[in-house]
Amino acid sequence: MENRSKLIELNHHLVPKLLIPNESEANNLWSVYNLSSYRHISLESYLLLPSYDIPFIGSSEGWLATIQKDLKITLFKPLNNTITIFLPPLFDDYKHRDSFNRFITFTPNPISNPNDFITIVIFGPLLQVAYIRPLKDDSWTHVLDPSPFNKAFVIDDILYYKDAFYGVDFYTSGLVSFEIKYDDSSYEPSLKLVGGIQTNNRNNDDDVVFDKKYLVESYKGDLLQVQRYVYMETFRVTTCFDVFKWSFDRSNWEEISDLGDEALFVGDNSSVSVDTSLSSTKCQSNCIYFTDDNSVHSNTNNPSDMGVYNLETRSVRRFNIDTNLFTRMGGRAPIWIVPNISIKNYK
């Protein structure tokens, strides 16, 4: 656990890379961009990814997940180019292939056994939760919701934080928890409310619509909730974010207006916190870097909704990319992916 904590600390120093669909007709050719300054990105390389039917249902811990035509899920690490894992279908009906809302992985021991991990997905119109342990399970296990149907949780995001899995409810921001016993395949986990019921702060603003909640572990060790708001007219445009910190003493969310020397990265990826105090990082402190995580429902003729939100100025700046590029992406949305730290044993 000490080694794992050190590895997590190192990961907070890694700035995610941005994968953007290439203009080539080959839909599995992607461009890799680095952040070169506050809101400028520069082309680093190209990636030819394995073939897929639906890109991407998410990225987590360096893994990318795609859907095949047979509804199987493929996991691979494109920045390592080392391993590909195939997971069984979660459902039988092809029409549900677009119903994935979130993809998360958790690796109990990333040093001694980095490929032995848990995969969790949020899927379906009711945002249900299921998980699988690729090296141990042949099928998915559903996380049960004991609540009455009219009070069932609608989970918008999930995070492993301090020895437990937490989820945030889409409508109330309520924090729920559940347990996965890694060595007990017969255990049936269920959701349990921890607290934190709140109302959205911007409900009275007719022009701004609440869109998404994210959970992220701050590099300082705090549990954060990020709320995303968009303006819906001709197409979807992100206008602002609100950030809350979980108080275990009060069992409630407390709004914060300053992230200090921290930058957050949100989108279809597992949310990432980066320590900007290091001179090597090329991202701006007190900012939220975001990509369009609504690709399934996006009009392919619309520009992609991505950029940088500054918490101090409460303003959005777009990346230095030709906006005409987005209309040629064919519905393939850009996505953040975290570089992996390679662990080598020397004798």
C-alpha positions as CSV (number, residue, x, y, z in Angstrom):
1,M,0.0,0.0,0.0
2,E,2.9,2.3,0.6
3,N,4.2,1.7,-2.9
4,R,0.8,2.2,-4.3
5,S,0.5,5.6,-2.5
6,K,3.8,6.7,-3.9
7,L,2.7,5.7,-7.4
8,I,-0.6,7.7,-7.0
9,E,1.5,10.7,-5.9
10,L,3.6,10.4,-9.1
11,N,0.5,10.2,-11.2
12,H,-0.6,13.6,-9.9
13,H,2.5,15.0,-11.6
14,L,1.5,13.6,-15.1
15,V,-0.4,15.9,-17.4
16,P,-2.9,13.9,-19.5
17,K,-2.5,13.8,-23.2
18,L,-5.3,14.7,-25.6
19,L,-6.3,12.2,-28.3
20,I,-8.0,13.8,-31.2
21,P,-9.4,12.0,-34.3
22,N,-7.3,12.4,-37.4
23,E,-8.8,13.8,-40.5
24,S,-7.9,10.6,-42.3
25,E,-10.7,8.4,-43.6
26,A,-9.4,5.6,-41.3
27,N,-11.5,6.1,-38.2
28,N,-8.9,4.4,-36.0
29,L,-6.2,6.9,-36.7
30,W,-5.8,9.4,-33.9
31,S,-3.5,12.3,-33.2
32,V,-1.7,12.7,-29.8
33,Y,-1.4,16.2,-28.5
34,N,0.5,17.6,-25.5
35,L,-0.3,20.7,-23.5
36,S,2.5,23.2,-24.4
37,S,1.2,26.1,-22.4
38,Y,-2.0,27.4,-20.6
39,R,-4.4,26.7,-23.4
40,H,-2.1,25.7,-26.3
41,I,-1.7,22.2,-27.4
42,S,1.0,20.8,-29.8
43,L,1.0,17.7,-32.0
44,E,3.2,14.9,-30.5
45,S,2.6,11.8,-32.6
46,Y,0.0,9.6,-34.3
47,L,-1.7,6.4,-33.0
48,L,-3.3,3.7,-35.1
49,L,-5.7,2.1,-32.7
50,P,-7.3,-1.4,-32.9
51,S,-10.5,-1.4,-35.0
52,Y,-13.8,-0.7,-33.2
53,D,-17.4,0.0,-33.7
54,I,-18.0,2.7,-31.0
55,P,-15.1,5.0,-29.8
56,F,-14.7,5.5,-26.8
57,I,-16.8,4.6,-23.8
58,G,-14.0,6.1,-21.7
59,S,-10.4,6.1,-20.5
60,S,-9.1,5.3,-17.0
61,E,-5.6,4.6,-15.6
62,G,-4.2,4.7,-19.1
63,W,-6.8,2.2,-20.4
64,L,-9.1,3.0,-23.4
65,A,-12.4,1.1,-23.8
66,T,-14.2,0.6,-27.1
67,I,-17.2,-1.4,-28.3
68,Q,-17.0,-4.0,-31.0
69,K,-19.8,-5.0,-33.4
70,D,-20.4,-8.2,-31.4
71,L,-20.9,-5.9,-28.3
72,K,-17.7,-7.1,-26.7
73,I,-15.7,-4.4,-24.9
74,T,-12.0,-4.1,-25.8
75,L,-9.5,-2.5,-23.3
76,F,-6.1,-1.5,-24.4
77,K,-3.3,0.9,-23.4
78,P,-2.4,2.9,-26.5
79,L,0.5,4.8,-24.9
80,N,2.1,1.5,-23.8
81,N,1.3,-0.6,-26.9
82,T,1.6,-3.7,-24.7
83,I,-1.7,-5.5,-23.9
84,T,-5.3,-5.8,-25.1
85,I,-8.1,-7.3,-23.0
86,F,-11.5,-8.5,-24.2
87,L,-14.5,-8.3,-22.0
88,P,-17.8,-10.1,-22.5
89,P,-20.9,-8.1,-23.7
90,L,-22.9,-6.4,-20.9
91,F,-26.2,-6.8,-22.9
92,D,-27.5,-8.7,-25.9
93,D,-29.4,-5.9,-27.8
94,Y,-27.3,-4.0,-30.3
95,K,-29.5,-0.9,-29.9
96,H,-28.0,-0.4,-26.4
97,R,-24.4,-0.1,-27.6
98,D,-24.6,3.7,-27.2
99,S,-25.8,3.5,-23.6
100,F,-22.5,3.6,-21.8
101,N,-22.2,6.7,-19.6
102,R,-18.9,6.0,-17.7
103,F,-16.0,3.6,-17.7
104,I,-13.7,3.3,-14.6
105,T,-10.9,1.0,-13.6
106,F,-9.3,0.3,-10.3
107,T,-6.0,-1.6,-9.9
108,P,-5.5,-2.9,-6.3
109,N,-1.7,-3.4,-6.8
110,P,-0.4,-1.5,-9.8
111,I,3.2,-2.3,-9.1
112,S,3.3,-6.1,-8.6
113,N,0.3,-6.9,-10.8
114,P,-0.7,-4.0,-13.0
115,N,-3.0,-6.0,-15.3
116,D,-5.1,-7.4,-12.4
117,F,-7.8,-4.8,-12.0
118,I,-11.5,-4.1,-11.7
119,T,-13.6,-2.5,-14.5
120,I,-16.7,-0.6,-13.6
121,V,-19.3,0.9,-16.0
122,I,-22.3,3.1,-15.7
123,F,-24.8,2.2,-18.4
124,G,-28.3,2.2,-19.6
125,P,-31.1,4.9,-19.5
126,L,-31.3,4.5,-15.7
127,L,-27.5,4.8,-15.2
128,Q,-27.0,1.4,-13.6
129,V,-23.7,0.2,-12.3
130,A,-21.9,-3.1,-13.1
131,Y,-18.3,-4.4,-12.7
132,I,-16.1,-7.2,-13.8
133,R,-12.6,-8.5,-12.8
134,P,-11.1,-9.5,-16.1
135,L,-8.6,-12.0,-14.7
136,K,-11.2,-13.6,-12.4
137,D,-14.8,-13.3,-13.8
138,D,-16.5,-14.6,-16.9
139,S,-19.5,-12.3,-16.6
140,W,-20.5,-8.9,-15.2
141,T,-21.9,-8.3,-11.6
142,H,-24.6,-5.7,-11.1
143,V,-24.4,-3.4,-8.2
144,L,-27.9,-3.5,-6.5
145,D,-29.9,-0.4,-5.6
146,P,-32.1,-1.3,-2.6
147,S,-34.1,2.0,-2.9
148,P,-37.7,2.1,-4.1
149,F,-37.9,2.7,-7.9
150,N,-39.1,6.3,-7.5
151,K,-36.1,7.0,-5.2
152,A,-33.5,5.0,-7.0
153,F,-30.0,6.5,-7.3
154,V,-29.0,7.7,-10.8
155,I,-25.2,7.4,-10.6
156,D,-23.3,10.0,-12.7
157,D,-19.7,9.1,-11.8
158,I,-17.8,6.7,-9.6
159,L,-14.4,7.0,-7.9
160,Y,-12.3,4.7,-5.7
161,Y,-11.3,6.8,-2.7
162,K,-9.6,5.7,0.5
163,D,-10.6,2.1,0.5
164,A,-14.1,2.5,-0.8
165,F,-16.0,3.0,-4.1
166,Y,-18.1,6.2,-4.1
167,G,-20.7,7.4,-6.6
168,V,-22.6,10.7,-7.0
169,D,-26.3,10.9,-7.8
170,F,-27.1,12.9,-10.9
171,Y,-30.2,14.7,-9.5
172,T,-29.3,15.3,-5.8
173,S,-25.5,15.2,-5.7
174,G,-26.0,12.6,-2.9
175,L,-22.8,10.6,-2.2
176,V,-23.3,6.9,-2.2
177,S,-20.8,4.1,-1.5
178,F,-20.5,0.4,-2.2
179,E,-17.9,-2.3,-1.6
180,I,-16.4,-4.8,-4.0
181,K,-14.8,-7.8,-2.4
182,Y,-12.0,-8.6,-4.8
183,D,-11.5,-12.2,-3.7
184,D,-15.2,-13.1,-3.2
185,S,-17.1,-13.5,-6.5
186,S,-20.3,-14.5,-4.7
187,Y,-20.6,-11.2,-2.8
188,E,-23.5,-9.0,-4.0
189,P,-22.7,-5.3,-3.5
190,S,-25.4,-2.6,-3.1
191,L,-25.5,1.2,-3.0
192,K,-25.7,2.9,0.3
193,L,-26.3,6.7,0.8
194,V,-23.6,8.5,2.7
195,G,-25.1,11.9,2.6
196,G,-24.6,15.2,0.8
197,I,-28.1,15.8,-0.7
198,Q,-28.1,19.2,-2.3
199,T,-29.9,21.3,-4.9
200,N,-28.2,22.7,-8.0
201,N,-27.1,26.2,-7.5
202,R,-28.0,27.4,-11.0
203,N,-31.6,26.2,-11.3
204,N,-32.9,29.7,-11.6
205,D,-30.7,30.5,-14.6
206,D,-32.9,29.8,-17.6
207,D,-30.0,30.0,-20.1
208,V,-27.7,27.6,-18.3
209,V,-28.5,23.9,-17.9
210,F,-26.9,21.5,-15.5
211,D,-25.2,18.7,-17.6
212,K,-22.8,16.5,-15.6
213,K,-21.2,15.7,-12.3
214,Y,-17.6,14.4,-11.9
215,L,-15.8,12.9,-8.9
216,V,-12.1,13.4,-8.6
217,E,-9.5,12.8,-5.9
218,S,-7.5,16.0,-5.4
219,Y,-3.7,15.5,-5.3
220,K,-4.0,17.0,-1.8
221,G,-6.2,14.1,-0.8
222,D,-9.6,15.7,-0.8
223,L,-12.7,14.2,-2.5
224,L,-14.1,16.7,-5.0
225,Q,-17.3,17.0,-7.0
226,V,-17.2,19.0,-10.2
227,Q,-20.5,20.2,-11.7
228,R,-20.7,21.1,-15.3
229,Y,-23.2,23.6,-16.8
230,V,-23.9,24.2,-20.5
231,Y,-25.8,26.6,-22.7
232,M,-28.1,24.8,-25.1
233,E,-29.1,26.6,-28.3
234,T,-27.9,25.6,-31.8
235,F,-25.4,23.3,-30.1
236,R,-24.1,22.5,-26.6
237,V,-21.5,24.9,-25.2
238,T,-19.9,24.6,-21.7
239,T,-20.3,27.9,-19.8
240,C,-19.1,27.2,-16.3
241,F,-18.2,24.7,-13.5
242,D,-18.8,24.6,-9.8
243,V,-16.5,22.7,-7.4
244,F,-17.4,21.1,-4.1
245,K,-15.3,19.4,-1.4
246,W,-16.7,16.6,0.7
247,S,-16.6,17.1,4.4
248,F,-16.5,13.8,6.3
249,D,-17.2,15.7,9.5
250,R,-20.5,17.2,8.3
251,S,-21.3,14.5,5.7
252,N,-22.0,17.2,3.2
253,W,-20.6,19.0,0.1
254,E,-18.9,22.4,0.7
255,E,-18.5,24.7,-2.3
256,I,-14.9,26.0,-3.0
257,S,-14.0,28.8,-5.3
258,D,-10.2,28.2,-5.5
259,L,-8.3,25.1,-6.4
260,G,-4.9,26.7,-5.6
261,D,-2.0,25.1,-7.5
262,E,-4.2,22.4,-8.9
263,A,-5.7,21.7,-12.3
264,L,-8.5,19.2,-13.1
265,F,-9.1,17.3,-16.3
266,V,-12.6,16.1,-17.0
267,G,-14.5,14.5,-19.9
268,D,-15.1,10.9,-20.9
269,N,-12.0,10.1,-18.9
270,S,-11.7,9.2,-15.2
271,S,-11.2,12.7,-13.8
272,V,-7.6,13.7,-13.0
273,S,-6.0,16.1,-10.6
274,V,-2.6,17.6,-11.5
275,D,-0.1,19.4,-9.2
276,T,0.9,22.5,-11.2
277,S,3.5,23.6,-8.8
278,L,6.2,21.6,-10.6
279,S,8.0,23.5,-13.4
280,S,7.6,20.6,-15.7
281,T,3.8,20.8,-15.9
282,K,2.4,22.9,-18.7
283,C,-1.1,23.5,-17.4
284,Q,-2.5,26.4,-15.5
285,S,-3.4,26.3,-11.8
286,N,-6.9,26.8,-10.6
287,C,-8.3,25.7,-13.9
288,I,-10.5,22.9,-15.3
289,Y,-9.5,21.4,-18.6
290,F,-12.5,19.7,-20.3
291,T,-13.5,17.8,-23.4
292,D,-16.8,17.0,-25.0
293,D,-18.2,14.0,-23.1
294,N,-21.5,14.0,-24.9
295,S,-20.3,12.4,-28.2
296,V,-23.0,9.8,-28.5
297,H,-25.7,12.5,-28.7
298,S,-23.7,15.2,-30.5
299,N,-24.5,16.4,-34.0
300,T,-21.4,15.6,-36.0
301,N,-21.7,18.9,-37.8
302,N,-21.3,20.9,-34.5
303,P,-17.9,21.9,-33.1
304,S,-16.6,19.9,-30.2
305,D,-17.2,21.4,-26.7
306,M,-13.7,21.6,-25.2
307,G,-11.4,24.1,-23.6
308,V,-10.1,25.5,-20.3
309,Y,-12.3,27.0,-17.5
310,N,-10.6,29.5,-15.1
311,L,-12.1,29.4,-11.7
312,E,-10.7,32.8,-10.7
313,T,-12.0,34.7,-13.8
314,R,-15.0,32.4,-14.2
315,S,-14.3,32.3,-17.9
316,V,-13.8,29.7,-20.7
317,R,-11.0,29.7,-23.2
318,R,-10.9,27.4,-26.2
319,F,-7.9,25.4,-27.4
320,N,-5.7,26.7,-30.3
321,I,-7.2,24.2,-32.7
322,D,-8.8,24.9,-36.1
323,T,-12.5,24.6,-35.3
324,N,-13.2,23.3,-38.8
325,L,-11.3,20.1,-37.7
326,F,-14.2,19.2,-35.3
327,T,-16.8,19.0,-38.0
328,R,-14.7,16.4,-39.8
329,M,-14.4,14.1,-36.8
330,G,-17.4,12.0,-37.7
331,G,-18.8,11.9,-34.2
332,R,-15.5,10.8,-32.6
333,A,-14.9,13.0,-29.6
334,P,-11.5,13.9,-28.3
335,I,-10.5,12.3,-25.0
336,W,-7.9,12.8,-22.2
337,I,-5.6,9.8,-21.5
338,V,-3.1,9.6,-18.7
339,P,0.5,8.4,-19.5
340,N,1.5,5.3,-17.6
341,I,4.5,5.1,-15.3
342,S,6.5,2.0,-16.2
343,I,7.8,0.0,-13.2
344,K,11.0,-2.0,-13.8
345,N,12.7,-4.3,-11.3
346,Y,16.5,-4.1,-11.4
347,K,18.5,-6.9,-9.7
